[in-house]
Amino acid sequence: MWDFTGEVAGQSRFLILGHGQPGMTAAHDQLRDEHRRYLTAGGFGDLLIAYGPLLSDDGSEWAGTAMLAELPGRASAEAILADSPYSGAGLYDGIEVHRWQFGGRPQD
């Protein structure tokens, strides 16, 4: 059984999805390092449970961003991608924020 035990008091968990605009793979690739610096400099690194790109079915095109994060509240969750370099460059078609609860894997 795999369990995430990193719960922080006073924080809530969120699934945050940034849906990429079609045809933005090259722009994404150019901004990748800047986006990573934004997450690190913004102090988000310790708040991310999981983070990574969404990809096309064949894996060749960037389709957006997915992250699981533990943040102080919904406003922080909405801002993390909305204030990012990807968003500033118009790479996202929309951003979804959902409260999320870790479920782990069922025991055999």
Contacts in CASP RR format, 6 or more apart in sequence:
PFRMAT RR
TARGET T0000
AUTHOR 0000-0000-0000
METHOD contacts of the structure
MODEL  1
MWDFTGEVAGQSRFLILGHGQPGMTAAHDQLRDEHRRYLTAGGFGDLLIA
YGPLLSDDGSEWAGTAMLAELPGRASAEAILADSPYSGAGLYDGIEVHRW
QFGGRPQD
1 104 0 8 1.000
1 105 0 8 1.000
1 107 0 8 1.000
2 104 0 8 1.000
2 105 0 8 1.000
3 102 0 8 1.000
3 104 0 8 1.000
4 49 0 8 1.000
4 102 0 8 1.000
4 104 0 8 1.000
6 70 0 8 1.000
7 70 0 8 1.000
8 70 0 8 1.000
10 72 0 8 1.000
11 47 0 8 1.000
11 70 0 8 1.000
11 71 0 8 1.000
11 72 0 8 1.000
11 73 0 8 1.000
12 70 0 8 1.000
12 71 0 8 1.000
12 72 0 8 1.000
12 73 0 8 1.000
12 74 0 8 1.000
12 77 0 8 1.000
12 99 0 8 1.000
13 49 0 8 1.000
13 68 0 8 1.000
13 69 0 8 1.000
13 70 0 8 1.000
13 99 0 8 1.000
13 100 0 8 1.000
13 101 0 8 1.000
13 102 0 8 1.000
14 68 0 8 1.000
14 69 0 8 1.000
14 70 0 8 1.000
14 71 0 8 1.000
14 73 0 8 1.000
14 74 0 8 1.000
14 77 0 8 1.000
14 97 0 8 1.000
14 98 0 8 1.000
14 99 0 8 1.000
14 100 0 8 1.000
15 66 0 8 1.000
15 67 0 8 1.000
15 68 0 8 1.000
15 96 0 8 1.000
15 97 0 8 1.000
15 98 0 8 1.000
15 99 0 8 1.000
15 100 0 8 1.000
16 65 0 8 1.000
16 66 0 8 1.000
16 67 0 8 1.000
16 68 0 8 1.000
16 69 0 8 1.000
16 77 0 8 1.000
16 80 0 8 1.000
16 81 0 8 1.000
16 95 0 8 1.000
16 96 0 8 1.000
16 97 0 8 1.000
16 98 0 8 1.000
17 54 0 8 1.000
17 64 0 8 1.000
17 65 0 8 1.000
17 66 0 8 1.000
17 95 0 8 1.000
17 96 0 8 1.000
17 98 0 8 1.000
18 54 0 8 1.000
18 64 0 8 1.000
18 65 0 8 1.000
18 66 0 8 1.000
18 81 0 8 1.000
18 92 0 8 1.000
18 93 0 8 1.000
18 94 0 8 1.000
18 95 0 8 1.000
18 96 0 8 1.000
19 54 0 8 1.000
19 63 0 8 1.000
19 64 0 8 1.000
19 92 0 8 1.000
19 93 0 8 1.000
19 94 0 8 1.000
19 95 0 8 1.000
19 96 0 8 1.000
20 54 0 8 1.000
20 62 0 8 1.000
20 63 0 8 1.000
20 64 0 8 1.000
20 65 0 8 1.000
20 91 0 8 1.000
20 92 0 8 1.000
20 93 0 8 1.000
20 94 0 8 1.000
21 90 0 8 1.000
21 91 0 8 1.000
21 92 0 8 1.000
21 93 0 8 1.000
23 61 0 8 1.000
24 62 0 8 1.000
24 90 0 8 1.000
24 91 0 8 1.000
25 60 0 8 1.000
25 61 0 8 1.000
25 62 0 8 1.000
27 89 0 8 1.000
27 91 0 8 1.000
28 53 0 8 1.000
28 62 0 8 1.000
28 64 0 8 1.000
28 86 0 8 1.000
28 91 0 8 1.000
29 62 0 8 1.000
31 85 0 8 1.000
31 86 0 8 1.000
31 89 0 8 1.000
31 91 0 8 1.000
34 85 0 8 1.000
35 84 0 8 1.000
35 85 0 8 1.000
35 86 0 8 1.000
38 83 0 8 1.000
38 84 0 8 1.000
38 85 0 8 1.000
39 45 0 8 1.000
39 48 0 8 1.000
39 51 0 8 1.000
39 84 0 8 1.000
44 69 0 8 1.000
44 80 0 8 1.000
47 69 0 8 1.000
47 70 0 8 1.000
47 71 0 8 1.000
48 67 0 8 1.000
48 68 0 8 1.000
48 69 0 8 1.000
49 67 0 8 1.000
49 68 0 8 1.000
49 69 0 8 1.000
49 70 0 8 1.000
49 102 0 8 1.000
50 66 0 8 1.000
50 67 0 8 1.000
50 68 0 8 1.000
51 65 0 8 1.000
51 66 0 8 1.000
51 67 0 8 1.000
51 68 0 8 1.000
51 69 0 8 1.000
52 65 0 8 1.000
52 66 0 8 1.000
52 67 0 8 1.000
53 62 0 8 1.000
53 63 0 8 1.000
53 64 0 8 1.000
53 65 0 8 1.000
53 66 0 8 1.000
54 62 0 8 1.000
54 63 0 8 1.000
54 64 0 8 1.000
54 65 0 8 1.000
54 66 0 8 1.000
55 61 0 8 1.000
55 62 0 8 1.000
55 63 0 8 1.000
56 62 0 8 1.000
56 63 0 8 1.000
64 91 0 8 1.000
64 92 0 8 1.000
65 81 0 8 1.000
65 86 0 8 1.000
65 92 0 8 1.000
67 80 0 8 1.000
67 81 0 8 1.000
68 100 0 8 1.000
69 77 0 8 1.000
69 80 0 8 1.000
71 77 0 8 1.000
71 80 0 8 1.000
74 97 0 8 1.000
74 99 0 8 1.000
77 97 0 8 1.000
78 95 0 8 1.000
78 97 0 8 1.000
81 87 0 8 1.000
81 92 0 8 1.000
81 95 0 8 1.000
82 95 0 8 1.000
86 92 0 8 1.000
87 95 0 8 1.000
END
